[in-house]
Amino acid sequence: MADAEAETTVERPTTEQLWAALTLVQDPELHMSIVELGLVYDVTIDDAGEVAVDMTLTSPACPVGPLLQGMIYHNVSEVEGVDGVEVNLVWSPPWDPREMASEEVKMALGIW
């Protein structure tokens, strides 16, 4: 009689859980969530547990870009079921807080 190995299925997180992890990442200069600022454009997870995060920065020369990428990598990696994280910097469309930031952020930044 052959031993049957029990198949283990890994439950992958939902995109909502990934967005929640990203919401915890704050811009160190503005002290606001990068999600609320509108800096995260997309987050996806494949069947292998690999997560891709498309994000932008407030400007191409933003000095905290590498720090934000590291914070995103760390937070998303901590979500159960994630097996890898890729953080992609994208520049299209260009970040515009008037269009991309939440209403709360616009109020805090004085954008009407």
C-alpha positions in Angstrom: 0.0 0.0 0.0 1.6 3.3 -1.1 1.6 6.2 1.2 -0.4 9.0 -0.2 1.0 12.4 0.4 -1.5 14.9 1.6 -1.7 17.8 -0.8 -1.2 21.1 0.9 -3.0 24.0 -0.7 -1.7 27.4 0.2 -4.5 29.9 0.5 -3.5 33.1 -1.4 -4.4 36.5 0.0 -7.0 38.5 -1.7 -6.2 41.8 -3.4 -8.1 43.5 -0.6 -5.6 42.0 1.9 -2.7 43.2 -0.2 -4.1 46.7 -0.5 -4.6 46.7 3.3 -0.9 45.9 3.8 0.0 48.7 1.4 -2.2 51.2 3.2 0.2 50.8 6.2 3.1 52.1 4.2 3.5 55.8 4.9 5.4 58.4 2.9 8.2 59.4 5.4 8.1 63.0 4.3 4.3 63.6 4.2 3.4 61.0 6.9 0.4 59.8 4.8 -0.4 56.4 3.4 1.0 55.8 -0.1 -2.4 54.3 -1.0 -4.3 57.4 0.1 -1.7 59.6 -1.7 -2.6 57.7 -4.9 1.0 56.4 -5.4 0.0 52.8 -5.8 -1.5 52.1 -9.2 -2.1 48.4 -9.1 -1.4 45.2 -7.1 -1.8 41.7 -8.4 -1.1 38.2 -7.2 -0.7 35.1 -9.4 -1.4 31.4 -8.5 2.2 30.9 -7.4 1.9 33.6 -4.8 4.0 36.2 -6.6 2.8 39.7 -6.0 3.4 42.7 -8.4 2.9 46.2 -7.1 2.9 49.1 -9.7 3.6 52.4 -8.0 4.9 55.8 -8.8 6.6 58.5 -6.8 5.7 62.1 -6.2 8.6 63.0 -8.6 11.2 61.0 -10.6 13.9 62.5 -8.3 12.1 61.6 -5.1 14.8 60.8 -2.6 12.7 58.3 -0.6 11.8 56.1 -3.6 14.1 53.2 -2.6 12.9 53.4 1.0 9.3 53.2 -0.1 10.0 50.3 -2.3 11.7 48.5 0.6 8.7 49.2 2.9 6.3 47.9 0.3 8.4 44.8 -0.2 8.5 44.2 3.6 4.8 44.8 4.3 3.5 42.7 1.4 6.0 39.9 2.1 4.6 39.6 5.6 1.1 38.8 4.3 0.4 35.0 4.6 0.4 33.2 1.3 2.7 35.7 -0.5 5.8 33.9 -1.9 7.5 36.8 -3.7 7.1 40.5 -4.3 8.1 42.7 -7.2 7.8 46.5 -6.8 7.6 48.2 -10.2 8.1 51.9 -10.6 5.9 53.3 -13.3 5.7 56.9 -14.6 2.6 56.8 -16.7 0.3 58.3 -15.8 2.3 61.0 -14.0 1.2 61.4 -10.4 -1.2 64.2 -9.9 -2.5 64.6 -6.3 -5.6 66.6 -7.6 -6.7 63.5 -9.4 -5.1 60.5 -7.5 -5.1 61.4 -3.8 -8.0 60.7 -1.5 -10.3 63.5 -0.4 -8.7 63.3 3.1 -5.2 63.8 1.7 -6.4 66.6 -0.6 -7.8 68.4 2.5 -4.6 67.8 4.5 -2.5 69.1 1.7 -4.7 72.1 1.0 -5.7 70.9 -2.5 -9.2 72.0 -3.4 
